[in-house]
């Protein structure tokens, strides 16, 4: 029984270029619009917020973009990440399916987020930026950027969604350890925060609100830039290192996935693993299903509308062409904080519209049950966000069993749950429940939306 | 600057045998004694507590002992562990020393403990054992054994030191997730626990007390065995996989350590990394210093006495020839719960007596400071136990700088601190302090000891 469990690349084999799906989309994404003029935004509109190199990447059509050596040197601290054969889970499910997971939880921050955090901090450093502002939900992104900013000597301010700030004090502490300042959002440090607090002093916050605060803070400070952990094209670009490694690792395993699965909050986790496989689909006609899994309490891909919408709650960002529930939609307070976002990245949205990827919404109790099964079978305790992928994997593995068919499934185990133990505590204590929105509730954020339709 | 950061072995290169230092010691360790007869204990004395295969390993003089295939297959879930060049820490310290760390925190339980937990659970399973009892301090050992017992279908009861049970609820939850029952020790489930509670109802517990409880519980249940996470020879044997991998990885790096450093609680962490290097010292006359680092609040190696003593507080275990502060010594309530143990393994003690290894005691504030420096420089947040090794590394790296000498240092980063964040919180909040015992206090546990002197 000398079966290989893990597939790892040498440091020399870590990809030297990111993959840019904009080079290969049958229909390019529509341009983001300036919220005032409703005209496509140009580099000058974005310059107050982002360094020029990231703005270039945002609109680039080059298929391959070099990863700077300094970024690769930091990647080496944890990359390549292992691709692991889930023998334990296969046995537990008694399935003919072969299940592999790409484990991004080995990074110092414990998730896939440092892949882009390090790149973003690097480009900011190169252009002389001294301070970055950002938002974070469960804290995965904030801690990744704190780690990255520390590497390149940049100050960081994090606006952390209040409900997570209270639920996950240790993620805040981790950010502090790496030198970041963390605020519980909404704050009274910004006009956006004050506006929300005036309407509801007990607002639990949301990613959309925290984005408004971080964007406003950077826009008003000439020495500061803003950094976003998902949604934008350059973020998805940096995450492609996950799928590029997985392609090589699948080759080592002598296998190839029929289905690629990942959770979706803004889209970078899903895109990171799946876009290099979508490339195989477009380029070589490979028959692969790529499935984004979202929480049923925030189902923009399965229940939202494809139209222009703001990336934040207050309405400061450009208008993005995306699947959205409306920028004022407040998701149920589930524990997968990283997935509580009203919209999906423009790139993923366009691909979904073109049927190159698919989507599934799952309730949280099914996800926690899947997470505990995984911890028992494979040892690793997954982050609540990651359990969404596992729940979909279990559905597909059970389907394979019913159909009596072998099938190869690859999913992104995007992070560990070591800082999310309070969620598991609540789950074990029976305190969690599913949230069944009515269609009316789900469309409440879309009904009065006065942003352009597509 | 294309410098290699991590050294990893393929699954085929994971050691197939453990290294047993009993084959090579210039002076063999003295035999453990029966507490009643004061005669050397035989296999029959130990049979109520341990499966026969582990009893054989306890007294074996074979240099190499095969690692069963089933154990190697579980090892593959996280082994080999990386040996990492600490470029970041070297830079921070501006030292000419080359620093490497062996990172055991990648295991599912987050420490080196599963190396023996998996082996012990396996041998128990092979001999038909259905239930195991054990103790745990900070919870590293308990969670490792919970993970291992889950793998082999064995029930587990964990007696967790009360102070840690309260400080680290998430480690308890992790054990529960893997199916273990966890009790806050002292309990009223055992006579040992009742005795302690009668003397002090508010006893914070200690490893020694928890061992008494777990041993008593197993001894009274014919279907149960007991498992210990450190101190015993077979435990140190299983941990040798760490140093054996590190030897190969040092060869990959084209380097060899001048100093090997690891924290010491009972001794398995230190032995695991260092014994294969002590072997090089004995066999090939290599000039290597092997340094065990203990907390100043529990300094058995540097301030204790080499004599026979009990392994537990109540006095149920065989008498072990070891450096000890006396089995009734109560260490200060520092946060490195895994190091709060009155004695050191007999093998490490004998080697210390024979000057083949050395010891250093460090205060906890220096350790936490070292841990935060490491987290900033290398990304990984170390467990409080692991920071003891880092503090010693920093001292040696600073010495190298003063002396203007290059020097190669290898240390065991035995675990991450994700479940120890409350300790870091207390440290950042200024709530931690050093404990300066007087000599009188340190010898209080030895003064009335009526166990045999050596």
HADDOCK unambig.tbl for C-alpha pairs under 7 A between the chains (distance, minus, plus):
assign (segid A and resid 5 and name CA) (segid B and resid 76 and name CA) 6.26 0.50 0.50
assign (segid A and resid 5 and name CA) (segid B and resid 77 and name CA) 6.57 0.50 0.50
assign (segid A and resid 76 and name CA) (segid B and resid 5 and name CA) 6.23 0.50 0.50
assign (segid A and resid 77 and name CA) (segid B and resid 5 and name CA) 6.54 0.50 0.50
assign (segid A and resid 108 and name CA) (segid B and resid 379 and name CA) 5.25 0.50 0.50
assign (segid A and resid 108 and name CA) (segid B and resid 380 and name CA) 5.30 0.50 0.50
assign (segid A and resid 147 and name CA) (segid B and resid 379 and name CA) 6.68 0.50 0.50
assign (segid A and resid 170 and name CA) (segid B and resid 421 and name CA) 6.03 0.50 0.50
assign (segid A and resid 177 and name CA) (segid B and resid 372 and name CA) 6.81 0.50 0.50
assign (segid A and resid 178 and name CA) (segid B and resid 376 and name CA) 5.66 0.50 0.50
assign (segid A and resid 372 and name CA) (segid B and resid 177 and name CA) 6.87 0.50 0.50
assign (segid A and resid 376 and name CA) (segid B and resid 178 and name CA) 5.73 0.50 0.50
assign (segid A and resid 379 and name CA) (segid B and resid 108 and name CA) 5.27 0.50 0.50
assign (segid A and resid 379 and name CA) (segid B and resid 147 and name CA) 6.73 0.50 0.50
assign (segid A and resid 380 and name CA) (segid B and resid 108 and name CA) 5.34 0.50 0.50
assign (segid A and resid 418 and name CA) (segid B and resid 418 and name CA) 6.06 0.50 0.50
assign (segid A and resid 418 and name CA) (segid B and resid 419 and name CA) 6.92 0.50 0.50
assign (segid A and resid 419 and name CA) (segid B and resid 418 and name CA) 6.91 0.50 0.50
assign (segid A and resid 421 and name CA) (segid B and resid 170 and name CA) 6.05 0.50 0.50
